[in-house]
Amino acid sequence: MHERISVSVVTLGTLFSEAYQFKLPYFQRAYAWQTAEIGRLLTDIVAAMLRDDGQRGYFLGKLSVAKKKGEPETALVDGHQRVMSLTILFAVLRDLESDPRRQELLSSFIRGETLRLTPQDAMALTCERFVQAPGATSLDFDEDRDTLSETERNVIDNRDHLKAELSSSDYTPEMRHALVTYLAERCCVIVSSVEDVEEAWHFLKTEEETRVDFSKADRAKFHLFAIARPEERNECQAIWSACEASIGAEDMHALLGHLRTLKKRKMSGKPIESDIAESYAFNKPGACLSFLRNGLQPAAEQLANLRRGADVTIRPHTERLSWIDPQLWVPAALLWLQRPRAEAQTALFFKRLDRLVWMMKIAGFDPTKQSNRIIDLLGEIDRTDDVVKMRALDVTGALRTAALANLRSTTFDQKNYCGRVLRRICLNLGQDPGPIEKNTLTLEHVLPRSYSAKNGWVDAFPNARAVHQYSHRLGNLALLSPAENQAAASLDWERKRQILSRSNCVLSRQLADTPVWSPARIVERTEEMIGVLCSEWEIKP
């Protein structure tokens, strides 16, 4: 059996060469990575490159393939997300490169005699046209995004995200050259290969089906309690159970991560339970019990208070923070609340933390950048009680520019935070409509997304291109109940206006006074809605 399986460590320079010709079977899982995942990939690779000592390199995980010995044809069974993402990264670097020799090298990572990666038929044309062909990533996608599958949208969005990052001032040509060399020579994967594709899928299926399905919190508890001394385990179990009862299993595991961050003050790739055991010296007598009593339990009580909104001074901010990201801000909040602070400073701290987290999300900062900003903030909390002096809470020019650009995007409705931004605008207007959910409150496009010469909109929006340019913008969006949304459908403005005027949502009722719905009005309303956010956040729109 073992002779049918080969396992090897392969650099990306070899992986994207004539040695492998990847093909995705038609039933392969969809490409699901979004800008957060591909942004983290780039940030983590660059961080590893900058700290590389010439010994370690960077490990990108495992691929499972079916490949006959000596033949390049390779069925990619597991690893689609990474291979596609790396293909997009190489393509963007290729099209940003001006030196012909370097451009030729980068082109060779994408295509030799044939493409290095052949996607499924349904998305092959999009990948070829907007990623793989020479110069493809320089082409703007100005077609109707509603015609794309979710997988194709992910490819386009990730391409554009990487293009914006790698063409920013953070990446000089020399930095990009170093990145290409590092990717080709110092980044590697483990390739697990069998010759028969059916056998490869069988191995993957067996691995998934026989894996013990612990929750993350249960897995952490299992490993940590295994280190604790037998006579301590009953008390450890009692403390753990009480904490988990107060905050839930998901928050319990996240809290371990927050405590790790507060202890180490840096990001880590190790399992949380390993870092906790090492950082809190679980090899010493009584250390596990001490961690639970003096670390986990008080932190769980504080987190439970934050979730309940026990402090009315900061409740509005912790609630809004939880809308946009339930965990990112928690380490900073816990550290701030560890000792008494002036009430005015606490109110200002949470107001600015609220602003920072929302703006990083809207700006599209990848998770690593967001976490590093919070880690910087932890250091400032240690050094001062004066919130005004905390530079990590400031809205930098780059943050403001990126956030405003996304709010003004012609595809704003496809941002994963779209509904939460609308909810926040409503709240700032005096009404919280609640979360946007299909059974209670839905997103309404005032100008319908599909063009039809018969639906009464052609005077202001004469063709499909005009509809595409304006229908997805922030200023074209409202909130309606499912029944109202169904009734509004593609009605002309006069009839839709009547439905909007009767809505329970302030954001929709406001539209009733608008006599004509036009491109100029959508742009104007976009700026009005941005102004509502900027006024609260005390920044210039």
RODO-2510 file (C-alpha; in nm, 4 decimals, decimal comma):
residues 541
     n   res          X          Y          Z
     1     m     0,0000     0,0000     0,0000
     2     h     0,2718     0,2512     0,0993
     3     e     0,4420     0,2131    -0,2405
     4     r     0,1319     0,3605    -0,4066
     5     i     0,1612     0,6813    -0,2037
     6     s     0,4453     0,9299    -0,2425
     7     v     0,4975     1,2308    -0,0191
     8     s     0,7406     1,5083    -0,1058
     9     v     0,8265     1,8656    -0,0110
    10     v     0,8029     2,0847    -0,3196
    11     t     0,8962     2,4517    -0,3664
    12     l     0,6504     2,6751    -0,5478
    13     g     0,9058     2,7147    -0,8263
    14     t     0,8763     2,3400    -0,8892
    15     l     0,5032     2,3233    -0,8224
    16     f     0,4356     2,5825    -1,0925
    17     s     0,6634     2,4279    -1,3547
    18     e     0,6458     2,1643    -1,6281
    19     a     0,6562     1,9009    -1,3525
    20     y     0,2876     1,9600    -1,2696
    21     q    -0,0107     2,0324    -1,4899
    22     f    -0,3041     2,0773    -1,2542
    23     k    -0,6575     2,0016    -1,3648
    24     l    -0,9673     2,0508    -1,1553
    25     p    -1,2352     1,7827    -1,1940
    26     y    -1,5804     1,9240    -1,2709
    27     f    -1,7045     1,8138    -0,9272
    28     q    -1,4183     1,9870    -0,7416
    29     r    -1,5286     2,2114    -0,4566
    30     a    -1,5783     2,5738    -0,5550
    31     y    -1,3118     2,8393    -0,5099
    32     a    -1,4323     2,9980    -0,1859
    33     w    -1,1450     3,2185    -0,0722
    34     q    -1,2357     3,5856    -0,0459
    35     t    -1,0272     3,8983     0,0008
    36     a    -0,9752     3,8353     0,3729
    37     e    -0,8163     3,4955     0,3064
    38     i    -0,6022     3,5989     0,0111
    39     g    -0,5011     3,9203     0,1886
    40     r    -0,3859     3,7184     0,4878
    41     l    -0,1934     3,4852     0,2565
    42     l     0,0009     3,7778     0,1070
    43     t     0,0608     3,9468     0,4430
    44     d     0,1808     3,6255     0,6073
    45     i     0,4163     3,5383     0,3209
    46     v     0,5667     3,8880     0,3214
    47     a     0,6061     3,8814     0,7005
    48     a     0,7826     3,5445     0,6757
    49     m     1,0075     3,6811     0,4002
    50     l     1,1087     3,9828     0,6086
    51     r     1,2044     3,7710     0,9096
    52     d     1,3548     3,4822     0,7122
    53     d     1,6940     3,3711     0,8473
    54     g     1,7825     3,1580     0,5493
    55     q     1,6896     2,8388     0,7318
    56     r     1,3135     2,8105     0,7683
    57     g     1,1323     2,9315     0,4578
    58     y     0,7521     2,9322     0,4599
    59     f     0,5211     2,6295     0,4609
    60     l     0,1925     2,6596     0,2722
    61     g     0,0261     2,3348     0,3767
    62     k    -0,0479     2,0066     0,2020
    63     l    -0,1840     1,9200    -0,1410
    64     s    -0,3470     1,5878    -0,2257
    65     v    -0,3155     1,4899    -0,5914
    66     a    -0,3481     1,2015    -0,8323
    67     k    -0,0473     1,1850    -1,0656
    68     k     0,1288     0,9078    -1,2533
    69     k     0,5027     0,8944    -1,1976
    70     g     0,6971     1,0894    -1,4581
    71     e     0,3872     1,2456    -1,6134
    72     p     0,2855     1,6097    -1,5578
    73     e    -0,0935     1,5623    -1,5677
    74     t    -0,2122     1,6130    -1,2093
    75     a    -0,5649     1,5881    -1,0719
    76     l    -0,5881     1,8360    -0,7843
    77     v    -0,7974     1,6612    -0,5188
    78     d    -0,7308     1,8845    -0,2177
    79     g    -0,5529     2,2206    -0,2303
    80     h    -0,7651     2,4054    -0,4861
    81     q    -0,7897     2,7230    -0,2752
    82     r    -0,4124     2,7635    -0,2432
    83     v    -0,3195     2,6734    -0,5999
    84     m    -0,5797     2,9080    -0,7473
    85     s    -0,4831     3,1871    -0,5063
    86     l    -0,1131     3,1493    -0,5863
    87     t    -0,1952     3,1528    -0,9569
    88     i    -0,3751     3,4845    -0,9104
    89     l    -0,0805     3,6193    -0,7081
    90     f     0,1742     3,5234    -0,9753
    91     a    -0,0486     3,6762    -1,2458
    92     v    -0,0768     4,0089    -1,0646
    93     l     0,2997     4,0189    -1,0044
    94     r     0,3575     3,9389    -1,3731
    95     d     0,1408     4,2259    -1,4927
    96     l     0,3001     4,4752    -1,2508
    97     e     0,6491     4,3804    -1,3709
    98     s     0,8221     4,6006    -1,6309
    99     d     1,1433     4,3999    -1,6761
   100     p     1,0921     4,1541    -1,9665
   101     r     1,3091     3,8802    -1,8135
   102     r     1,1303     3,8878    -1,4802
   103     q     0,7966     3,9045    -1,6584
   104     e     0,8905     3,5946    -1,8570
   105     l     0,9792     3,4109    -1,5346
   106     l     0,6448     3,5018    -1,3793
   107     s     0,4605     3,4038    -1,6959
   108     s     0,6243     3,0616    -1,6744
   109     f     0,4543     3,0056    -1,3364
   110     i     0,1179     3,0424    -1,5088
   111     r     0,1689     2,8848    -1,8493
   112     g     0,4219     2,6606    -2,0205
   113     e     0,3150     2,4580    -2,3174
   114     t    -0,0236     2,4538    -2,1448
   115     l    -0,1717     2,6283    -1,8433
   116     r    -0,0228     2,5227    -1,5106
   117     l    -0,3787     2,5211    -1,3683
   118     t    -0,6818     2,4321    -1,5768
   119     p    -1,0008     2,5254    -1,3873
   120     q    -1,3403     2,3673    -1,4356
   121     d    -1,5062     2,4454    -1,7698
   122     a    -1,7623     2,6742    -1,6039
   123     m    -1,4993     2,9229    -1,4919
   124     a    -1,2099     2,8551    -1,7305
   125     l    -1,2947     3,1463    -1,9608
   126     t    -1,3139     3,3991    -1,6744
   127     c    -0,9805     3,2807    -1,5315
   128     e    -0,8108     3,2927    -1,8696
   129     r    -0,9510     3,6327    -1,9621
   130     f    -0,9018     3,8160    -1,6320
   131     v    -0,6127     3,6305    -1,4668
   132     q    -0,4057     3,3888    -1,6707
   133     a    -0,3623     3,5616    -2,0088
   134     p    -0,0684     3,8070    -2,0333
   135     g    -0,1841     4,1474    -1,9092
   136     a    -0,5164     4,0011    -1,7918
   137     t    -0,5050     4,1393    -1,4397
   138     s    -0,4657     4,4919    -1,5824
   139     l    -0,8090     4,4691    -1,7422
   140     d    -1,0922     4,6252    -1,5448
   141     f    -1,4002     4,4106    -1,5054
   142     d    -1,6733     4,6479    -1,6214
   143     e    -1,9427     4,3952    -1,7017
   144     d    -2,2508     4,3048    -1,4987
   145     r    -2,1254     4,1178    -1,1942
   146     d    -2,4662     3,9540    -1,1523
   147     t    -2,3782     3,7356    -1,4512
   148     l    -2,0869     3,5833    -1,2577
   149     s    -2,1031     3,2836    -1,0305
   150     e    -1,9903     3,3341    -0,6718
   151     t    -1,6681     3,1476    -0,7549
   152     e    -1,5955     3,3799    -1,0472
   153     r    -1,6666     3,6856    -0,8305
   154     n    -1,4170     3,5573    -0,5747
   155     v    -1,1520     3,5271    -0,8458
   156     i    -1,2137     3,8835    -0,9705
   157     d    -1,2339     4,0326    -0,6185
   158     n    -0,9160     3,8582    -0,5057
   159     r    -0,7335     3,9645    -0,8202
   160     d    -0,8324     4,3276    -0,7637
   161     h    -0,7408     4,3117    -0,3943
   162     l    -0,3923     4,1792    -0,4676
   163     k    -0,3469     4,4317    -0,7481
   164     a    -0,4331     4,7195    -0,5124
   165     e    -0,2024     4,5876    -0,2405
   166     l     0,0971     4,5115    -0,4607
   167     s     0,0767     4,8404    -0,6513
   168     s     0,0540     5,0464    -0,3303
   169     s     0,3427     5,2466    -0,1870
   170     d     0,4165     4,9603     0,0546
   171     y     0,5500     4,7526    -0,2350
   172     t     0,8377     4,9002    -0,4316
   173     p     0,9574     4,7177    -0,7460
   174     e     1,2515     4,5887    -0,5400
   175     m     1,0118     4,4540    -0,2758
   176     r     0,8088     4,2737    -0,5436
   177     h     1,1286     4,1272    -0,6943
   178     a     1,2311     3,9925    -0,3548
   179     l     0,8802     3,8490    -0,3091
   180     v     0,8967     3,6619    -0,6402
   181     t     1,2308     3,5056    -0,5444
   182     y     1,1008     3,4134    -0,1994
   183     l     0,7851     3,2575    -0,3420
   184     a     0,9749     3,0490    -0,5952
   185     e     1,2639     2,9344    -0,3776
   186     r     1,1654     2,9559    -0,0111
   187     c     0,7924     2,8763    -0,0059
   188     c     0,6949     2,5108    -0,0182
   189     v     0,4088     2,2637     0,0114
   190     i     0,3854     1,8961     0,0967
   191     v     0,2469     1,7020    -0,1990
   192     s     0,0786     1,3728    -0,1171
   193     s     0,0353     1,1812    -0,4420
   194     v    -0,1259     0,8587    -0,5589
   195     e    -0,1570     0,7405    -0,9171
   196     d    -0,5317     0,6764    -0,9266
   197     v    -0,7720     0,9693    -0,8889
   198     e    -1,0493     0,7539    -0,7399
   199     e    -0,8068     0,6319    -0,4759
   200     a    -0,7047     0,9916    -0,3968
   201     w    -1,0654     1,0887    -0,3385
   202     h    -1,1171     0,7769    -0,1255
   203     f    -0,8228     0,8698     0,0981
   204     l    -0,9537     1,2241     0,1396
   205     k    -1,3067     1,1010     0,2163
   206     t    -1,1751     0,8522     0,4732
   207     e    -0,9657     1,1207     0,6433
   208     e    -1,2625     1,3562     0,6695
   209     e    -1,5105     1,0921     0,7865
   210     t    -1,2861     0,9359     1,0512
   211     r    -1,1642     1,2632     1,2000
   212     v    -1,2942     1,3086     1,5573
   213     d    -1,5341     1,6027     1,5426
   214     f    -1,4504     1,7849     1,8645
   215     s    -1,5528     2,1448     1,9031
   216     k    -1,2542     2,3787     1,9198
   217     a    -1,3236     2,4449     2,2867
   218     d    -1,3452     2,0723     2,3653
   219     r    -1,0198     2,0048     2,1831
   220     a    -0,8423     2,2803     2,3765
   221     k    -0,9808     2,1543     2,7080
   222     f    -0,8744     1,7983     2,6274
   223     h    -0,5131     1,9015     2,5631
   224     l    -0,4849     2,1464     2,8530
   225     f    -0,6393     1,9149     3,1122
   226     a    -0,4129     1,6329     2,9988
   227     i    -0,1221     1,8420     3,1314
   228     a    -0,2897     1,9308     3,4628
   229     r    -0,2102     1,7231     3,7691
   230     p    -0,4746     1,4579     3,8459
   231     e    -0,5637     1,6096     4,1839
   232     e    -0,6396     1,9460     4,0171
   233     r    -0,8613     1,8222     3,7361
   234     n    -1,1937     1,8255     3,9199
   235     e    -1,1544     2,1896     4,0169
   236     c    -1,0220     2,2730     3,6687
   237     q    -1,3310     2,1081     3,5178
   238     a    -1,5647     2,3011     3,7492
   239     i    -1,4075     2,6376     3,6599
   240     w    -1,4070     2,5569     3,2878
   241     s    -1,7715     2,4492     3,2942
   242     a    -1,8795     2,7648     3,4766
   243     c    -1,6938     2,9844     3,2289
   244     e    -1,8348     2,8022     2,9273
   245     a    -2,1863     2,8254     3,0710
   246     s    -2,1527     3,2037     3,0959
   247     i    -2,0061     3,2788     2,7517
   248     g    -2,0666     2,9693     2,5358
   249     a    -1,8291     2,7287     2,3606
   250     e    -1,7454     2,9582     2,0672
   251     d    -1,6496     3,2496     2,2911
   252     m    -1,4656     3,0085     2,5196
   253     h    -1,2228     2,9036     2,2485
   254     a    -1,1896     3,2603     2,1241
   255     l    -1,1138     3,3770     2,4782
   256     l    -0,8177     3,1395     2,4959
   257     g    -0,6881     3,3095     2,1831
   258     h    -0,7388     3,6532     2,3365
   259     l    -0,5482     3,5501     2,6492
   260     r    -0,2682     3,4178     2,4302
   261     t    -0,2543     3,7514     2,2479
   262     l    -0,2459     3,9416     2,5760
   263     k     0,0363     3,7200     2,7002
   264     k     0,2528     3,6974     2,3877
   265     r     0,1697     4,0337     2,2232
   266     k     0,2189     3,8862     1,8784
   267     m     0,0421     3,6596     1,6343
   268     s     0,1195     3,2894     1,6424
   269     g     0,0764     2,9992     1,4060
   270     k     0,0791     2,7391     1,6808
   271     p    -0,2373     2,5731     1,8140
   272     i    -0,3885     2,7885     2,0891
   273     e    -0,3651     2,5162     2,3519
   274     s     0,0085     2,4687     2,2823
   275     d     0,0769     2,8404     2,3200
   276     i    -0,1315     2,8626     2,6387
   277     a     0,0461     2,5663     2,7960
   278     e     0,3877     2,7087     2,7050
   279     s     0,3175     3,0731     2,7902
   280     y     0,1662     2,9936     3,1291
   281     a     0,4251     2,7257     3,2154
   282     f     0,1800     2,4379     3,2575
   283     n     0,4744     2,2071     3,3283
   284     k     0,4997     2,3606     3,6755
   285     p     0,2845     2,2302     3,9655
   286     g    -0,0452     2,4150     3,9983
   287     a     0,0069     2,6238     3,6810
   288     c    -0,3016     2,4955     3,4981
   289     l    -0,5287     2,5609     3,7955
   290     s    -0,3707     2,9019     3,8507
   291     f    -0,4333     2,9965     3,4869
   292     l    -0,7977     2,8973     3,5137
   293     r    -0,8537     3,0764     3,8459
   294     n    -0,6573     3,3937     3,7813
   295     g    -0,6633     3,4228     3,4039
   296     l    -0,9521     3,2468     3,2344
   297     q    -1,2231     3,2921     3,4987
   298     p    -1,1949     3,6706     3,5493
   299     a    -1,1578     3,7216     3,1735
   300     a    -1,4701     3,5117     3,1086
   301     e    -1,6645     3,7176     3,3631
   302     q    -1,5494     4,0390     3,1958
   303     l    -1,6361     3,9084     2,8492
   304     a    -1,9798     3,8001     2,9712
   305     n    -2,0356     4,1552     3,0984
   306     l    -1,9296     4,2981     2,7624
   307     r    -2,1676     4,0674     2,5772
   308     r    -2,4570     4,1586     2,8099
   309     g    -2,3832     4,5296     2,7872
   310     a    -2,3535     4,5545     3,1650
   311     d    -2,1722     4,8892     3,1429
   312     v    -2,4196     5,1368     2,9940
   313     t    -2,1378     5,3826     2,9197
   314     i    -1,9782     5,1580     2,6620
   315     r    -2,2748     4,9367     2,5676
   316     p    -2,3562     5,1159     2,2382
   317     h    -2,0004     5,0663     2,1179
   318     t    -1,9607     4,7023     2,2251
   319     e    -2,2916     4,6194     2,0567
   320     r    -2,1839     4,7802     1,7282
   321     l    -1,8412     4,6214     1,7522
   322     s    -2,0085     4,2822     1,7837
   323     w    -2,2130     4,3509     1,4692
   324     i    -1,9028     4,3925     1,2548
   325     d    -1,6627     4,1502     1,4299
   326     p    -1,7373     3,9715     1,7580
   327     q    -1,3731     3,8946     1,8457
   328     l    -1,1098     4,1255     1,6918
   329     w    -1,1454     4,4030     1,9505
   330     v    -1,1856     4,1873     2,2610
   331     p    -0,8162     4,1700     2,3694
   332     a    -0,7945     4,5503     2,3726
   333     a    -1,1233     4,5779     2,5627
   334     l    -1,0163     4,3221     2,8238
   335     l    -0,6796     4,4894     2,8766
   336     w    -0,8367     4,8338     2,9120
   337     l    -1,0851     4,7052     3,1696
   338     q    -0,8284     4,5180     3,3781
   339     r    -0,7857     4,8185     3,6059
   340     p    -0,9927     5,1271     3,6917
   341     r    -0,9824     5,4125     3,4392
   342     a    -1,1458     5,7542     3,4277
   343     e    -1,5012     5,7194     3,2963
   344     a    -1,4481     5,9839     3,0281
   345     q    -1,1350     5,8065     2,9042
   346     t    -1,3177     5,4725     2,8954
   347     a    -1,6014     5,6205     2,6921
   348     l    -1,3541     5,7771     2,4472
   349     f    -1,1486     5,4578     2,4236
   350     f    -1,4455     5,2440     2,3229
   351     k    -1,5754     5,5100     2,0844
   352     r    -1,2443     5,5155     1,8993
   353     l    -1,2029     5,1374     1,9152
   354     d    -1,5496     5,1081     1,7614
   355     r    -1,4497     5,3466     1,4808
   356     l    -1,1172     5,1729     1,4176
   357     v    -1,2594     4,8221     1,3834
   358     w    -1,5452     4,9290     1,1566
   359     m    -1,3183     5,1316     0,9326
   360     m    -1,0611     4,8498     0,9025
   361     k    -1,3385     4,6126     0,7996
   362     i    -1,4841     4,8537     0,5457
   363     a    -1,1366     4,9365     0,4119
   364     g    -1,0805     4,5674     0,3412
   365     f    -0,7735     4,5301     0,5637
   366     d    -0,6820     4,1632     0,5788
   367     p    -0,7116     3,9816     0,9149
   368     t    -0,3370     3,9874     0,9804
   369     k    -0,3193     4,3650     0,9381
   370     q    -0,6215     4,4099     1,1608
   371     s    -0,4769     4,1870     1,4333
   372     n    -0,1397     4,3604     1,4182
   373     r    -0,3109     4,6974     1,4644
   374     i    -0,4841     4,5666     1,7769
   375     i    -0,1536     4,4282     1,9064
   376     d     0,0024     4,7725     1,8573
   377     l    -0,2865     4,9157     2,0553
   378     l    -0,2190     4,6763     2,3445
   379     g     0,1277     4,8239     2,3824
   380     e    -0,0158     5,1752     2,3961
   381     i    -0,2719     5,0740     2,6589
   382     d     0,0190     4,9525     2,8709
   383     r     0,1991     5,2842     2,8347
   384     t    -0,0749     5,5438     2,8863
   385     d    -0,4274     5,6110     3,0088
   386     d    -0,4610     5,9067     2,7694
   387     v    -0,6645     5,7817     2,4734
   388     v    -0,5770     6,0849     2,2611
   389     k    -0,2118     5,9752     2,2670
   390     m    -0,2904     5,6277     2,1305
   391     r    -0,1765     5,6428     1,7689
   392     a    -0,3057     5,2921     1,6954
   393     l    -0,6607     5,4287     1,7348
   394     d    -0,6029     5,7068     1,4819
   395     v    -0,7624     5,7022     1,1380
   396     t    -0,4614     5,7158     0,9070
   397     g    -0,4834     5,8592     0,5586
   398     a    -0,4551     5,5142     0,4003
   399     l    -0,7318     5,3748     0,6219
   400     r    -0,9670     5,6644     0,5501
   401     t    -0,8986     5,6552     0,1744
   402     a    -0,9567     5,2805     0,1447
   403     a    -1,2750     5,2873     0,3557
   404     l    -1,4286     5,5764     0,1613
   405     a    -1,3377     5,4149    -0,1710
   406     n    -1,5236     5,0978    -0,0723
   407     l    -1,8261     5,2933     0,0501
   408     r    -1,8362     5,4653    -0,2906
   409     s    -1,7827     5,1393    -0,4790
   410     t    -2,0056     5,0585    -0,7761
   411     t    -2,0364     4,7073    -0,6276
   412     f    -2,1048     4,8045    -0,2672
   413     d    -2,3984     4,5653    -0,2325
   414     q    -2,1613     4,2719    -0,2771
   415     k    -1,9419     4,3654     0,0192
   416     n    -1,9929     4,1208     0,3040
   417     y    -2,0541     4,4106     0,5436
   418     c    -2,3147     4,5843     0,3268
   419     g    -2,6159     4,5051     0,5446
   420     r    -2,4338     4,5945     0,8639
   421     v    -2,3340     4,9341     0,7243
   422     l    -2,6973     5,0037     0,6328
   423     r    -2,8061     4,9009     0,9812
   424     r    -2,5502     5,1361     1,1344
   425     i    -2,6643     5,4257     0,9160
   426     c    -3,0229     5,3609     1,0256
   427     l    -2,9132     5,3600     1,3875
   428     n    -2,7380     5,6933     1,3394
   429     l    -3,0628     5,8246     1,1944
   430     g    -3,2444     5,7271     1,5132
   431     q    -3,3701     5,3724     1,4504
   432     d    -3,2111     5,0285     1,4806
   433     p    -3,4037     4,8074     1,2358
   434     g    -3,2257     4,4938     1,3571
   435     p    -3,0092     4,2573     1,1535
   436     i    -3,0701     4,2095     0,7810
   437     e    -3,2147     3,8576     0,7571
   438     k    -3,4224     3,7009     0,4819
   439     n    -3,7257     3,6375     0,7042
   440     t    -3,7461     3,9820     0,8646
   441     l    -3,5550     4,2537     0,6809
   442     t    -3,4115     4,2468     0,3320
   443     l    -3,1955     4,4541     0,1014
   444     e    -3,3906     4,6526    -0,1567
   445     h    -3,2338     4,7884    -0,4770
   446     v    -3,4365     5,0975    -0,5604
   447     l    -3,3190     5,0896    -0,9215
   448     p    -3,3659     4,7196    -1,0096
   449     r    -3,0471     4,5316    -1,0887
   450     s    -3,1737     4,3838    -1,4148
   451     y    -3,2292     4,6013    -1,7208
   452     s    -3,5570     4,5915    -1,9076
   453     a    -3,6869     4,8408    -2,1602
   454     k    -4,0382     4,7772    -2,0256
   455     n    -4,0006     4,8450    -1,6538
   456     g    -4,0268     5,2234    -1,6545
   457     w    -3,6661     5,3127    -1,5756
   458     v    -3,5310     5,3652    -1,9276
   459     d    -3,5581     5,7453    -1,9285
   460     a    -3,2961     5,7833    -1,6535
   461     f    -3,1119     5,4541    -1,7146
   462     p    -3,1308     5,3880    -2,0899
   463     n    -2,9279     5,0670    -2,1120
   464     a    -2,7897     4,7719    -1,9165
   465     r    -2,4530     4,9438    -1,8691
   466     a    -2,6156     5,2407    -1,6969
   467     v    -2,8107     5,0078    -1,4667
   468     h    -2,4933     4,8153    -1,3832
   469     q    -2,3062     5,1379    -1,3011
   470     y    -2,5618     5,2589    -1,0468
   471     s    -2,7825     4,9786    -0,9158
   472     h    -2,5231     4,8273    -0,6791
   473     r    -2,4129     5,1529    -0,5112
   474     l    -2,4734     5,2389    -0,1483
   475     g    -2,7038     5,5257    -0,2481
   476     n    -2,9364     5,2895    -0,4351
   477     l    -3,0002     5,0646    -0,1363
   478     a    -3,2856     5,0589     0,1109
   479     l    -3,4329     4,8106     0,3595
   480     l    -3,7768     4,6497     0,3314
   481     s    -3,9639     4,3597     0,4837
   482     p    -3,9708     4,0462     0,2641
   483     a    -4,3324     4,1165     0,1658
   484     e    -4,2575     4,4791     0,0772
   485     n    -3,9532     4,3739    -0,1207
   486     q    -4,1555     4,1253    -0,3200
   487     a    -4,4240     4,3854    -0,3884
   488     a    -4,1671     4,6451    -0,4977
   489     a    -3,9854     4,4095    -0,7327
   490     s    -3,9122     4,5992    -1,0594
   491     l    -4,1882     4,8571    -1,0307
   492     d    -4,1235     5,2021    -1,1733
   493     w    -4,0180     5,4798    -0,9375
   494     e    -4,3601     5,6302    -0,8733
   495     r    -4,5144     5,3013    -0,7640
   496     k    -4,2074     5,1834    -0,5723
   497     r    -4,1929     5,5201    -0,3977
   498     q    -4,5351     5,4557    -0,2426
   499     i    -4,4171     5,1237    -0,0956
   500     l    -4,1021     5,2858     0,0439
   501     s    -4,3056     5,5629     0,2056
   502     r    -4,5036     5,3078     0,4112
   503     s    -4,1973     5,1148     0,5317
   504     n    -4,1179     5,0846     0,9014
   505     c    -3,7527     5,1538     0,8188
   506     v    -3,6386     5,5164     0,8364
   507     l    -3,3850     5,4606     0,5594
   508     s    -3,6655     5,3703     0,3194
   509     r    -3,9238     5,6268     0,4328
   510     q    -3,6782     5,9076     0,3689
   511     l    -3,6885     5,8286    -0,0027
   512     a    -4,0539     5,9217    -0,0367
   513     d    -3,9680     6,2901    -0,0782
   514     t    -3,7449     6,2254    -0,3810
   515     p    -3,9371     6,3205    -0,6983
   516     v    -3,7018     6,1568    -0,9506
   517     w    -3,4663     5,8612    -0,9116
   518     s    -3,1653     5,9296    -1,1324
   519     p    -2,7896     5,8631    -1,1512
   520     a    -2,7232     6,2028    -0,9944
   521     r    -2,9606     6,1279    -0,7054
   522     i    -2,7942     5,7892    -0,6382
   523     v    -2,4509     5,9527    -0,6235
   524     e    -2,5865     6,2333    -0,4051
   525     r    -2,7539     5,9896    -0,1672
   526     t    -2,4351     5,7799    -0,1484
   527     e    -2,2517     6,0879    -0,0226
   528     e    -2,5328     6,1677     0,2219
   529     m    -2,5139     5,8182     0,3708
   530     i    -2,1341     5,8318     0,3898
   531     g    -2,1722     6,1663     0,5632
   532     v    -2,3899     6,0061     0,8321
   533     l    -2,1088     5,7624     0,9132
   534     c    -1,8309     6,0197     0,8887
   535     s    -2,0136     6,2587     1,1199
   536     e    -2,0302     5,9968     1,3940
   537     w    -1,6693     5,8906     1,3350
   538     e    -1,5455     6,2513     1,3230
   539     i    -1,3646     6,2181     0,9910
   540     k    -1,3940     6,4125     0,6667
   541     p    -1,5919     6,2370     0,3917
***
